[in-house]
Amino acid sequence: MFISQDRKWLYQISVIDYLQTFDRGKKMEVLAKRVFKNVDPTRLSAVPSDPYGNRFVEFMKNSVFEKPLEA
C-alpha cells in the first residue's frame, strides 16, 4: 500500500491475472487477433509472461509511481 504525500489517500495495487497461463488457447488468441484483426502484437494483453512482466513494470515505473526529482 502507498500513502499520498498529503496523507489523504491510500493506494493499493493488485495484479488480477497472475494465475493466467500462456497456454495453447492464449497462443491461438494471439494468432487470431494478428491474422484476422491485424492487431499489433505489442498491444495485445495475451503475451508470454516475460514480455508481460516487463511491460507491466515499465508501465508502473512510468505511469503510476512518481519519478524522483533530479537535483
Salt bridges, closest charged atoms under 4 A:
GLU29 OE1 - LYS26 NZ 3.29
GLU29 OE2 - LYS33 NZ 3.08
GLU58 OE2 - LYS61 NZ 3.08
